[in-house]
Every structure is written in C-alpha cells, then in structure tokens.
Amino acid sequence: MAAHPGARDSVDMRLRRGARPATTRPHPATSGTPTVLTGATVVLPTGTVENGQVTIDGTRITTTAPENAQVIDVTGHYVLPGFVDIHNHGGGGASFTSGSVEDILKGIHTHRLHGTTTLVASTVTGDMDFLTQRAGLLSELAEQGEIAGIHFEGPFISPCRKGAHSEELLRDPDPAEVRKLIDAARGRAKMVTLATELPGGIDSVRLLAEHGVIAAIGHTDATYEQTVEAIDAGATVATHLFNAMPPLGHRSPGPIAALLEDDRITVELIDDGTHLHPAALQLAFHRAGADRVAFITDAMDAAGFGDGRYWLGPLEVEVADGVARLLTDGTIAGSTLTLDRAFKRAVTVDGLSVGDAVQALSATPARLLGMSDRIGSLEPGKDADLVLLDADYDLKGVMRRGEWVVGPQLR
C-alpha cells in the first residue's frame, strides 16, 4: 500500500525543524584517480595486516598501481571491505516501499554515506497490485546497479507475529502469488520472508529455491518441527532472528533453536541495542559463527535522518531517541541503524573481533547474495568498495567502485 498522503508533509515538517541528511566535507583525494592507501590496518579474508596497503585502479582493487597513482597515508586507520546490507527499508527520510525513484536514491545514498556499498531494498506488506508495481520500479534500479536486488518482507507472514505490518493486508503464501511477485521483479528478487507454517508455505519455499530466490523464515509462529521441515524444503535465512517469532523455550524450543543449530541457515541480527539483548546476540553469534551471521539494519526512513513521525507502508511510526515504534501500540517498527554503527557496537560493546565483525557485515551477506566474486572482501579483481575507520572505529571514508562517496577525513 502506498504511503499515507501525509507522509510527504511529515518529511517537509522535519526539514523545517532543521533535520538534514548526512553530508560530507570535500577532500583533495580525486575520485576515479588510481589510488594507493598505505599504512593502514587492512582486514583481509586471511587475517588482519598491520601497515598494509590497498591499491585501486579504476573500479577494481589491483595488485599494482600505475605511476600516476595518488598515494594517501592512512596510518592509524582501518581499511575494511564495504558493508553489505541484505535487509533495509529506507533512510534519509525516504522509503523503499512507497517513495519515488528520487526518494529511493536518496535513501540509498544515505546508507552509502555510512559505509553500506551494497544494499538490498526491502518492501513491507501491501496489496499484491502495489507490491508488483514496486517490484517493477525497484528492478529497474537493480538493473542500473543502484541496489543489489529486492527483498519482499510480507505479505506472506503470520498475523500472530506481524510486527509492524498491516494485519488486514496479510495473506497465506500461495505459491501462485509468490511466483507473481518474483516474476514482477524480473530476475531481481533476492529474498522473500514468509511464515512457512502457513498453508502453502512449504510449497512456496520449494518454488523460491527452484527460482534461485532466498526463502527466509520470519514473522513466523512455527514450531521447532515445522521450522525443520521448512529448512529441509530449501529455506536458508532467518529473518531478524529472535524478533517476530516465538521465544526460545526449554520444552518448546520453537524456530530459534532449529534456525541456530542448522548449518544451512544464515541468521540475520539487528545489532542496535534495542532489538536484541547483548546476551541474545552473543548466544546467536557464537552458536552460528561469523560465517552464518549477517548483520542487517532493517532500517526505515528515519535512519540517518532523525526523530519524528514517519509512515511504514500504511502504518504511522513515532521515532524517539532513535527508536522506531508504531504509534498505535508501541511495537518496534524497524530500526534507525546504519551499518557503521553496527560495526562499532559489535566490536566495542559485544566484544567481537574486527575480523568476525567484517565477516558478518561484508563477506557473509555477499556470499548469501551470490556476489562474493565481486564484493565482500578486499582482494585483487574485486570491486573497489571499502570503508575507512579511525582507531576508535568511527567512519572516516567510504569508496564505492573506485569513487569516493565520503572522501577520507584524515587528521
């Protein structure tokens, strides 16, 4: 369903209050110029290299640089691969579900400013005609390389675990309707979240697997046994594990135990300090391991923009102190997280190693999307997507395909 007609007025009101999308300062580094970053702590698939070097020529990482390469000394900084977000609904005051092309591009750019160089655009529950229309629009942006694909979160989810989705628009996962959505995406559908215990759920999982689309178990009221059946049918992702599903119980373990114990499942985690208690995150991370965890934002419009009133599909959301909740009942409604903040929290609060955090923010989601030959790690031949952090893990530069999105901010 389209955004409420008051949505644009809400954005304008926030602008009048002084909220602005993040901006960057100019830097003498020239985008597109062959570049050598020297002196950094470089995080590679094989480990962390002190006093390392990353060479960029054109859009790719290379082993050698031409004689005219610009050398930038980034001693005291980390160089990481660009972040990959497989679950993101918007940012910068703009929605991927209901915004115009201009709005969507604004949201994408907002997240790029925070280190997300690859992004899958997620929708929320709406009527089928609207969702197929959005699929067509988003697929064009995927074809242009602005997004990595489309994630449909709803409408095939449980009313018992609907979260911030409109109950009146929910429906069972009829394989014919699931097929309608992926056909509308013209080969750009990457993932569909569904409650696999609902009528048609298992057949829909098989359909998605046959078409190379990730079947994600989420917003589900499934039992342990029903979840195992869905995994055996081809489901490979847990949508924001712990959230919008039955809690872990010692007699009735529910979906969480089934999703954590199976090596075929990659679990999404929202590390914003609101969606998960640190102990729950530790449990999931250390049970699944960095190669089975994908940190996501589940971001909505307010990410990188500010507190205020927003619309998530047809539902009104109040964002206060950076936490988004439905105005009607206080249900958490996505997040305002950006992946640079998720990285810093993972290392400084959760105690993860830099290498494990990079795996969960870059390499694992890149592999899940089938894009690890191009992104997710700093290796020769791959896209020159990288993030520059200082010693305190604060973002100081972002490069995407050899172009500086945020020029290096060096002291």
C-alpha positions in Angstrom: 0.0 0.0 0.0 1.2 3.5 -0.8 2.4 5.8 1.9 -0.3 7.9 3.7 -0.8 11.2 1.8 0.6 12.9 4.9 3.9 11.3 4.5 5.4 14.0 2.3 4.1 16.7 4.7 5.8 14.9 7.6 9.2 15.0 5.7 8.7 18.6 4.9 7.9 19.3 8.6 11.1 17.6 9.7 13.1 19.6 7.3 11.6 22.8 8.7 12.7 21.7 12.2 16.2 21.5 10.9 16.8 17.8 10.4 19.0 17.1 7.4 20.5 14.0 5.7 24.2 13.5 6.5 26.6 15.4 4.3 30.4 15.1 3.7 33.2 17.6 3.5 35.2 17.8 0.4 38.7 16.2 0.3 41.6 16.7 -2.1 41.5 13.0 -3.0 40.2 12.7 -6.5 37.5 10.2 -7.3 38.5 7.9 -10.1 42.2 8.5 -9.8 44.3 5.4 -9.3 44.9 5.4 -5.6 47.2 3.6 -3.1 46.1 3.6 0.6 49.2 3.0 2.7 50.0 2.4 6.4 46.6 1.1 7.3 45.4 -1.9 9.3 43.9 -3.9 6.4 41.3 -6.6 7.1 41.7 -9.4 4.6 40.0 -12.8 4.3 43.2 -14.3 5.6 43.5 -12.0 8.6 44.4 -8.5 9.7 47.6 -7.0 8.2 49.3 -4.1 10.0 50.9 -1.4 7.9 49.1 -2.8 4.9 48.3 -1.3 1.5 45.3 -1.3 -0.8 45.7 -0.3 -4.4 42.7 0.9 -6.5 42.8 1.3 -10.3 39.5 2.3 -11.9 36.7 0.4 -10.3 38.7 -2.5 -9.0 41.2 -3.5 -6.4 44.6 -4.3 -8.0 48.0 -5.6 -7.0 50.0 -2.9 -8.7 49.3 0.8 -9.3 50.2 3.0 -12.3 53.0 5.6 -11.9 50.4 8.4 -11.7 48.6 6.8 -8.7 47.8 9.1 -5.8 49.3 7.8 -2.5 47.2 8.5 0.6 48.8 7.8 4.0 46.1 6.4 6.3 48.3 5.3 9.1 46.3 4.7 12.3 43.2 3.7 10.4 41.4 0.5 9.4 40.5 -0.3 5.8 37.6 -2.7 5.6 35.5 -4.1 2.7 32.3 -2.1 2.1 29.3 -3.2 4.1 26.6 -5.3 2.6 23.0 -4.9 3.9 20.5 -7.6 2.8 17.5 -6.1 4.7 16.9 -2.4 4.5 13.6 -0.5 4.1 14.9 3.1 3.6 16.8 6.0 5.1 17.4 9.7 4.8 13.7 10.4 5.2 12.9 8.2 2.2 11.1 4.8 1.9 11.9 2.0 -0.5 8.4 0.8 -0.1 6.5 3.9 -1.1 8.9 6.6 -2.2 9.6 7.9 -5.7 12.7 7.0 -7.6 14.3 10.2 -6.3 13.3 9.2 -2.7 14.8 5.7 -3.1 18.1 7.1 -4.5 18.2 9.5 -1.5 17.8 6.5 0.9 20.4 4.5 -0.9 22.9 7.4 -0.8 22.2 8.0 2.9 23.3 4.4 3.7 26.3 4.7 1.4 27.4 7.7 3.5 27.6 5.2 6.4 29.6 2.6 4.6 26.9 0.4 3.0 28.2 0.0 -0.5 25.8 -2.9 -1.4 22.2 -2.8 -0.4 19.1 -4.9 -1.0 15.9 -2.9 -0.9 13.2 -4.3 1.3 9.4 -3.8 1.0 6.8 -4.2 3.6 3.3 -5.7 3.4 1.0 -4.2 0.9 -1.7 -5.4 -1.5 -0.4 -7.5 -4.4 -1.0 -5.0 -7.1 1.0 -2.4 -5.3 3.8 -4.8 -4.5 4.1 -5.9 -8.1 4.3 -2.3 -9.2 7.0 -1.6 -6.6 8.9 -4.7 -7.8 9.0 -3.3 -11.3 10.3 0.1 -10.2 12.9 -1.4 -7.9 14.0 -3.9 -10.5 14.9 -1.0 -12.8 17.2 0.4 -10.1 18.7 -3.0 -9.6 19.4 -3.2 -13.4 21.2 0.2 -13.1 23.4 -1.1 -10.3 21.9 1.1 -7.6 20.7 -1.8 -5.5 21.6 -5.5 -5.4 18.1 -6.7 -5.6 14.7 -6.8 -3.8 13.6 -8.4 -0.6 9.9 -8.9 -0.1 9.1 -8.9 3.7 5.4 -9.7 3.7 2.6 -10.1 2.9 3.1 -13.9 3.5 3.6 -13.7 7.2 1.8 -14.7 10.4 -0.8 -12.4 11.9 0.4 -13.8 15.3 3.9 -12.3 14.7 3.1 -9.5 12.3 5.3 -6.9 13.9 5.0 -3.6 12.1 2.9 -5.0 9.2 -0.7 -4.2 8.4 -2.7 -7.3 9.5 -5.6 -6.6 7.1 -3.2 -7.0 4.2 -1.6 -10.3 5.3 -2.2 -13.4 3.3 -1.2 -17.1 3.2 1.8 -17.8 1.0 0.0 -19.1 -2.1 2.8 -20.3 -4.5 1.0 -18.6 -7.4 1.1 -15.3 -5.7 4.7 -15.7 -4.6 5.5 -16.5 -8.3 3.7 -13.3 -9.3 6.0 -11.2 -7.1 9.2 -12.8 -8.3 8.1 -12.6 -11.9 7.3 -8.9 -11.4 10.9 -8.4 -10.1 12.3 -9.6 -13.5 15.1 -11.7 -12.1 16.0 -9.2 -9.4 14.2 -10.8 -6.4 16.8 -11.8 -3.9 14.7 -12.9 -0.9 11.2 -13.4 0.3 10.4 -13.6 4.0 7.5 -15.8 4.8 5.8 -17.8 7.7 6.4 -21.2 6.3 3.9 -22.9 8.7 1.0 -21.2 6.9 -0.9 -23.0 4.2 1.2 -23.0 1.0 4.4 -22.2 3.0 6.4 -25.3 2.2 5.4 -25.3 -1.4 6.4 -21.6 -1.6 9.8 -22.4 -0.1 10.4 -25.0 -2.8 9.2 -22.6 -5.5 11.6 -19.9 -4.3 14.5 -22.4 -4.1 13.8 -23.6 -7.7 14.0 -20.0 -8.9 17.2 -19.1 -7.1 15.4 -16.8 -4.6 16.3 -17.0 -0.9 13.4 -18.3 1.2 13.7 -16.6 4.6 11.8 -17.8 7.7 10.5 -14.8 9.6 7.4 -13.2 11.2 6.6 -16.8 12.0 4.7 -18.7 14.7 6.2 -22.0 13.6 7.1 -24.9 15.9 10.6 -26.4 16.0 9.4 -29.3 13.9 7.7 -27.0 11.3 10.9 -25.0 11.0 13.0 -28.1 10.4 10.5 -29.0 7.6 10.9 -25.6 6.0 14.7 -25.8 6.2 14.7 -29.3 4.6 12.4 -27.8 1.8 15.1 -25.2 1.0 14.8 -22.2 3.4 18.3 -20.7 4.0 17.8 -17.5 6.0 16.3 -16.5 9.4 14.8 -13.0 9.1 16.0 -10.9 12.1 16.4 -13.9 14.4 14.6 -13.7 17.8 12.3 -10.8 16.6 8.8 -11.6 15.4 8.9 -15.3 16.3 8.2 -17.4 19.4 10.9 -17.2 22.1 13.3 -20.0 22.8 11.8 -22.4 25.3 13.3 -25.4 27.0 10.4 -27.7 26.3 9.1 -25.9 23.2 12.3 -24.7 21.5 10.4 -23.2 18.6 12.0 -21.8 15.5 15.0 -20.2 17.2 16.7 -23.5 18.1 16.1 -25.0 14.7 17.5 -22.0 12.9 20.6 -21.7 15.1 21.5 -25.4 15.0 21.3 -25.9 11.2 24.5 -25.1 9.2 22.3 -24.4 6.2 20.8 -21.3 7.8 22.3 -17.8 7.8 20.8 -15.7 10.6 20.1 -12.0 10.4 20.8 -10.0 13.5 20.0 -6.3 14.2 22.7 -5.1 16.5 21.3 -1.7 17.6 20.9 -2.3 21.3 17.1 -2.2 21.0 16.1 -5.3 19.1 18.4 -7.7 21.0 19.8 -8.0 24.5 23.6 -8.4 24.2 23.4 -11.9 25.7 21.0 -13.0 23.0 23.3 -11.6 20.3 26.2 -13.4 21.9 24.3 -16.7 22.0 23.4 -16.4 18.3 26.8 -15.3 17.1 28.8 -17.8 19.0 26.4 -20.7 18.1 26.2 -19.9 14.4 29.6 -18.3 13.9 30.6 -15.3 11.8 30.2 -17.3 8.6 26.5 -17.8 9.4 25.6 -14.3 10.7 24.6 -11.4 8.6 24.3 -8.1 10.5 21.5 -6.1 9.0 19.9 -2.7 9.7 16.2 -3.4 9.0 16.3 0.4 8.6 13.3 2.5 8.0 13.0 6.1 6.7 14.5 7.7 9.9 17.9 6.1 9.5 20.4 8.9 9.0 17.6 11.5 9.3 16.3 12.0 12.8 13.4 11.6 15.2 9.8 12.4 14.2 6.7 10.9 12.6 7.0 8.6 9.6 5.0 6.1 7.7 6.0 2.4 7.2 3.6 1.4 4.5 0.2 2.3 5.8 1.3 2.4 9.5 2.3 5.5 11.3 5.6 5.4 13.2 7.0 7.6 16.0 10.8 7.7 16.2 12.1 9.0 19.6 15.7 8.8 20.7 16.4 6.8 17.6 13.9 4.1 18.3 11.1 3.5 15.9 7.7 2.3 17.2 4.2 2.0 15.9 2.1 5.0 17.1 -0.8 2.7 17.8 0.7 0.1 20.2 4.4 0.8 20.6 5.5 -2.2 18.5 9.1 -1.8 17.3 8.9 -0.8 13.7 12.3 -1.5 12.0 15.3 0.5 13.1 17.2 3.7 12.5 20.5 1.7 12.4 23.3 2.3 9.9 26.0 -0.4 9.4 28.9 1.8 10.6 27.2 2.0 14.0 26.5 -1.8 13.9 30.2 -2.4 13.3 31.3 -0.2 16.1 28.8 -1.7 18.5 29.8 -5.2 17.6 33.5 -4.6 18.4 33.2 -2.2 21.3 30.1 -3.5 23.1 29.7 -7.1 22.0 33.4 -7.8 22.1 33.6 -9.3 18.6 36.9 -9.3 16.8 37.3 -6.9 13.9 37.7 -9.8 11.6 34.5 -11.5 12.8 32.6 -8.2 12.6 33.8 -7.7 9.0 32.7 -11.3 8.1 29.2 -10.7 9.4 28.9 -7.2 7.8 30.5 -7.9 4.4 31.7 -11.4 3.5 28.7 -13.5 4.8 26.0 -11.3 3.2 28.0 -11.1 0.0 28.2 -14.9 -0.2 24.5 -15.2 0.6 23.6 -12.9 -2.3 25.9 -14.9 -4.7 28.1 -11.9 -5.1 31.3 -12.9 -3.3 33.2 -12.9 -6.6 32.8 -9.1 -6.7 32.3 -7.8 -3.2 32.6 -8.6 0.5 36.4 -8.7 0.8 39.5 -6.7 -0.2 41.0 -8.9 -2.9 42.5 -8.1 -6.3 40.0 -8.1 -9.1 37.0 -7.3 -6.8 35.1 -4.0 -6.8 36.9 -1.2 -5.0 34.3 -1.0 -2.2 35.9 -0.1 1.1 35.4 1.7 4.4 37.9 3.7 6.2 37.7 3.8 10.1 39.8 5.5 12.6 41.3 3.9 15.7 38.0 4.4 17.6 36.1 2.7 14.8 34.4 5.9 13.6 33.8 6.2 9.9 36.3 8.4 8.0 35.9 7.5 4.4 33.8 5.4 2.0 34.7 4.3 -1.5 32.3 2.5 -3.9 33.6 1.1 -7.2 36.6 3.3 -7.1 34.7 6.5 -6.4 34.9 8.3 -3.0 31.4 8.6 -1.5 32.9 10.1 1.6 36.4 11.4 0.9 39.0 10.4 3.5 38.7 12.6 6.6 42.2 12.5 8.0 43.6 14.4 10.8 
